[in-house]
Amino acid sequence: MTGAAASRPPSYRMVRGGEWVAAAGEASFESLNPYTGAAWATAPDGSAMDVTEAVGCARSALDGEWSRTTPRERAALMRRLADILARDAQELARIESTDNGKVIREMAGQTASLPDWLHYFAGLADKITGETLPSGKPNHFVYTREEPVGVVGAIVPWNSPLLMTIFKLAPALAAGCTMVLKPSDQTPISALELARRVEEAGFPAGVFNVVTGLGPVTGRALAGDPGVAKVAFTGSTRVGVEVGQAAIRNMARLSLELGGKSAQVVLEDADVEAAANGIVAGIFAAGGQTCLAGSRVIVHERLHDDLVDRLVRRAREIRLGDPLDPVTEMGPLVSEQHLERVLGFVQRAVGEGATLLCGGGRPDGLDGFFVEPTILAAVEGGSEIAQEEIFGPVLAVMPIKDEEEAVRLANGTRYGLAASVWTSHVQRAHAVAHRLRAGTVYINSYRIVDPGVPFGGVKMSGIGRENGARAVREYTETKAVWLEMSAESRDPFKLG
Ligand code: NAD
């Protein structure tokens, strides 16, 4: 941050190769606080040239000092960064909450967990092993090495900026990669604050670089930069498809964590109160602005009215307000444009015949981009509200007659990020969990993530998995090494 006048929002610089720089031409943009609607900081408006330079810095670091660090030295740096992030978790949570409008309880939980990712992957850094392989060929010794894939281009959304970053940064550092990060232009500041702390931890210059800017400019340039060996993207399915196409033109490795329309399946033998609690956590926590939003409830007709009554009662009690107030349960949406989009979905759903049980508009007495917790019943499985990701506090409820219908409806969207099944019957719980087409299925639970547990989607929810021990392999390239052990010469015209 530069020394800005007290009355003006602080003005940040971005970092590449250890240098804190303005964008080419000194261009900058304002980051808005969604609660007040006012600009609270400015960030450099990076250009494609800024991206190229940052990728160059990441490449130099990869070829330089970083390539000579041992896995244990990398792990020690990661643990030092973990301690710094633990020290500053509250401050980082305030920055995130100010930038994206999500409540401080949610963001403090996220920032407090960042060190867990660094410790988990630091523990794996010296266990990224190759194999010795039995070869069918005589006189050959064969082994594999897991080498760092190279420069990682990471692009993350606004809803959980640092958490989505650490999902990528922790395994990338463990594997020995370097990174250029492009945060969302709606929440650029926490990435820059993270970079200051990476520097403080003592990582060599150029290992972690940040380019702030607009998605269609800096994001597009990063996804398509020929110096990027791996693109790690979290965001919408629409942009993910474009990012994937850009990456494949360079044969860059790719992981895509995309949108969802996750189903909460409530069977007739479920504990209704527990299910209601999990459904509230799934859709109204974070204002529904989470990829994991459990935005569809598929409930057995016998429990339908009881469950809906409880959900409506809970929804009406949710405290909306200042995201920085620890008692607030739901903050505003991230922008006015997003608010209009969310309300548009609700209006069209009612027009298509869904029943509005609560919410559906802007709450009285609050100026930010607030939407009331909204529940729609009698939703048709094929309707827009049941098919499209809303990314807001809007729940669609669908009654079902049996398990077959539940599974069919749950699997009946193009997405497959997460799902849950609520039942007190253990065999049934597993049987349904196995049939749900999603990267994560929760049984009698919802919305938990952990560094040790793979996370990602099937169908249009993405490609690849973050988290879990195997995630580190998303950042390595396997090399096979053959060693001839005999001195005999071979027939040069025959494949060995
Ligand atoms: P988005 O797709 O609009 O933007 C994501 C990132 O891509 C941002 O940094 C943006 O600036 C950048 N971008 C935009 N256009 C680009 C382009 N043409 N080329 C390259 N980059 C570009 O998503 P968002 O609105 O910031 O975030 C919400 C979305 O993210 C939701 O769909 C949500 O489900 C998804 N998400 C998924 C996960 C997951 O793990 N599956 C987690 C969080 C959010």
Residues whose N, C-alpha, C, O or C-beta is under 5 A from the ligand:
A	BS01	NAD	I155 V156 P157 W158 K182 P183 S184 D185 G213 L214 G215 P216 G219 R220 A223 T234 G235 S236 T237 V239 E257 L258 G259 G260 T290 C291 S461
